[in-house]
Amino acid sequence: MKIKSIVFLTGISLIWGSQFFFTDIVISSVPPVTLSAIKALVGAITLAFIYFLFSKKEQNQDSFRYPKKKIMLLYVAIAFFEAIIPFFLIGWGQQRVSSSMASIIMGTVPIFTLLILFIFRVSRLRLMHFLSIGVGFMGILLMILPSLTIDHTNQSLWGMIALIFASLSFAISLVLIEKLPPMSSVLAMRNILFIATIVLIPASFLLESPLSITLTFIDTLSLIILGIFHAGIVYMMYNLLIKQSGAAFASLTNYFVPVLGVILGTVLLGDQIDSKTWVALLVILISLLLGSVTSKSK
């Protein structure tokens, strides 16, 4: 495995794992659609600035072989599955569950990625992959079953379900990003985030009241960090990693997400985690380890 891929994997994991901490800080002040719009806008501006400074002369002629309509359709699809849907679901879900639990659930992205690759016959799964998927879903069930038995209207249950669908959405986007033609990763993700912004800003005004929001300095700083790093830079790094090592390997960035998310949530935010959640975390980490065995050997 290339050292560059491992560096990207580690960097993405650290950035991605901390997003639930910053989201937890602002979600009480900023409603989910508005939060999604701000993240997408700041991320798009960040990548536009990076492209202006460093990538203006980067023109990969291979991208011109692809029909513009096909590329645009891919952009739109990725924008929905990579930004619009999960940004909203993560914000909405974290209004109902702790940042630690959110990070554990989002750690299931590799499991869904393997499943999608198999369903659409993009790649063949080996025994370890099937074990990973099975054990991963056991971990999810361990987490949500207590809420099902207590109260089917429990808000934390709906928050967990929203985060599971966000995880599935990210997995779909990873497979779609792999289909992008050879081109600047900065340019591709800039365009995708701008498309997401075009959808999310009107939606925020239609569904919420963004102009009435009052932000503290910490809220503002957290929003800037979420936009620059957790929407802009990390998506550029994702694109580069997928080009180098494929969607299955890129999804392994989520291997570290639950661990870092739980550490930040419990230490800095005071999240309380019961024994069943710790068991679910352990089961999901085992599933990710099983799924990574074959991927790392390629």
Buried (B, 14 or more C-beta within 10 A) or exposed (E): EEEEBEEBBEBBBBBBBBBBBBBBBBBEBBBBBBBBBBBBBBBBBBBBBBBEEEBEEEEEEEBEEBEEEEBEEBBBBBBBBBBBBBBBBBBBBBBBBBBBBBBBBBBBBBBBBBBBBBEEEBBEBBEBBBBBBEBBBBBBEBBBEBBEEEEEEBEBBBBBBBBBBBBBBBBBBBBBBBBBBEBBBBBBBBBBBBBBBBBBBEBBBEEBEBEEBEEEEEBEBBBBBBBBBBBBBBBBBBBBBBBBBBBBBBBBBBBBBBBBBBBBBBEEBEBEBEEEBEEBBEBBBBBBBBBBBBBEEE
